């Protein structure tokens, strides 16, 4: 039990800016095992985002409340995944060889492709979430909270599934994401799918059609994995961040579209 608690806090420390006990460090072995709790971190980030949205909605219009919830999510993770999305768009947009793409992605400066991608990303999230919440405002608060938790958990599950099914691209052992790429046992895979799918199963209690969100997410996993393999022979930490952010948008937009048929 003590080991599982340490693994959980390692995941919390690695994927968020939430303070953790002082004895938790960046042990490569524990970071690798922490992949089992990556979708569970989505529960926490989603819960915080919903709490900020709900408290803000008591004072402001839904659009402003949604914006505050997005800011809360960024602050909680330290823009960990958004940074990956920007690097991926810069790298694949400006590079035509594996070496050039990886070099651009490692550059800390943001380029035009990355900046444009972030603008559209937050635009889709902002207006997509506002539309989804406006459609579901007649529901109980816990239902809206479940929507937040579900899309955060599923997006992280989609990203970590690439780790389970593809090779790591960089040969640099000092890369921050390198420990994640080690071999994974059944425990990591089962844990990731358990924490990733549980909120969706609860959501399907209200209506089974919510399960259809898995279709576009599966397509995102397949084509992104195929694209990364084609250009850089695998994935990097930035690739995972990009898939996580794209999956968030896909979940939000799919839920919004499904509402017409629910």
C-alpha positions, -999 to 999 in steps of 0.1 A, spaced: 0 0 0 28 24 9 44 17 -25 11 24 -43 7 57 -24 42 67 -34 35 58 -71 3 79 -70 22 109 -55 49 105 -81 22 107 -108 7 138 -91 41 155 -89 51 146 -124 19 156 -142 8 186 -120 20 214 -99 1 202 -68 25 201 -38 35 165 -28 53 150 3 90 158 4 100 122 1 86 120 -34 112 124 -62 116 118 -99 127 82 -96 126 68 -131 112 35 -119 83 52 -101 76 76 -130 73 45 -153 49 29 -129 30 61 -124 15 58 -159 -12 36 -143 -25 67 -125 -22 92 -154 -60 91 -161 -67 94 -124 -48 127 -125 -74 137 -150 -100 132 -123 -82 157 -101 -76 183 -128 -112 179 -140 -125 182 -105 -106 214 -99 -116 228 -132 -153 221 -124 -150 236 -89 -136 268 -104 -163 268 -131 -191 263 -107 -180 289 -82 -173 314 -110 -207 307 -126 -224 321 -94 -210 355 -102 -202 355 -140 -218 344 -172 -210 308 -183 -185 319 -209 -164 337 -184 -168 308 -159 -156 284 -185 -126 306 -192 -117 306 -155 -120 268 -154 -95 265 -184 -71 288 -166 -74 266 -135 -66 235 -155 -35 252 -170 -23 264 -136 -28 229 -121 -7 212 -147 17 240 -154 7 240 -191 25 207 -193 4 193 -221 -2 226 -239 35 231 -242 37 197 -258 11 206 -283 29 238 -293 62 220 -297 46 193 -319 30 218 -342 63 237 -344 84 206 -350 62 189 -375 53 221 -392 89 233 -396 109 201 -399 111 176 -428 134 150 -413 134 132 -380 164 150 -367 151 184 -376 117 177 -361 132 165 -328 155 195 -327 127 220 -332 106 203 -306 134 205 -280 137 242 -286 120 261 -257 110 290 -279 75 289 -294 71 294 -331 42 305 -354 28 270 -358 27 264 -321 12 298 -313 -16 294 -339 -23 259 -327 -27 271 -291 -51 299 -302 -74 275 -320 -70 249 -292 -83 273 -265 -109 287 -289 -124 252 -294 -122 244 -257 -138 277 -247 -167 278 -270 -171 240 -271 -174 238 -233 -197 268 -231 -220 252 -257 -219 219 -238 -226 235 -205 -254 256 -219 -270 224 -232 -267 207 -199 -275 235 -175 -308 218 -166 -289 188 -153 -277 184 -117 -243 199 -108 -228 164 -102 -236 155 -139 -217 185 -152 -188 176 -128 -188 141 -143 -186 156 -178 -154 176 -167 -139 145 -151 -147 122 -180 -131 143 -207 -100 149 -187 -96 112 -178 -103 100 -214 -79 124 -229 -51 112 -207 -60 76 -214 -58 83 -252 -23 98 -248 -9 70 -225 -23 43 -249 3 55 -274 30 47 -248 17 12 -246 16 6 -283 46 26 -298 83 30 -293 100 61 -278 117 81 -305 145 100 -287 178 82 -278 186 109 -252 185 92 -218 183 126 -200 149 133 -216 122 140 -189 98 117 -206 122 88 -211 113 69 -179 77 67 -191 88 47 -222 101 17 -203 83 -17 -205 49 -17 -189 33 -45 -170 -3 -55 -169 -8 -34 -138 1 -2 -156 -21 -10 -186 -51 -22 -165 -48 8 -141 -47 33 -169 -78 18 -185 -96 14 -152 -92 51 -142 -96 63 -177 -129 45 -185 -146 45 -151 -160 81 -154 -174 73 -189 -191 42 -175 -208 63 -149 -218 88 -176 -233 60 -197 -256 53 -168 -274 85 -178 -273 76 -215 -253 49 -233 -247 71 -263 -220 89 -244 -199 58 -251 -197 69 -288 -170 93 -278 -146 63 -279 -149 62 -317 -132 96 -325 -107 90 -297 -97 56 -312 -93 73 -345 -71 100 -329 -50 73 -313 -46 53 -345 -38 82 -369 -16 101 -345 4 70 -336 7 62 -373 18 98 -381 44 99 -354 58 65 -365 61 77 -400 80 109 -393 100 102 -361 98 64 -357 78 67 -325 67 93 -300 81 118 -275 67 134 -244 56 164 -265 37 140 -288 18 127 -257 10 162 -246 -3 171 -281 -25 140 -282 -39 147 -247 -49 182 -257 -64 171 -291 -83 144 -272 -97 170 -248 -111 190 -277 -124 159 -293 -143 148 -262 -158 182 -257 -170 186 -293 -183 150 -294 -203 154 -262 -217 186 -276 -227 170 -309 -242 139 -291 -264 162 -271 -287 166 -301 -295 129 -300 -298 124 -263 
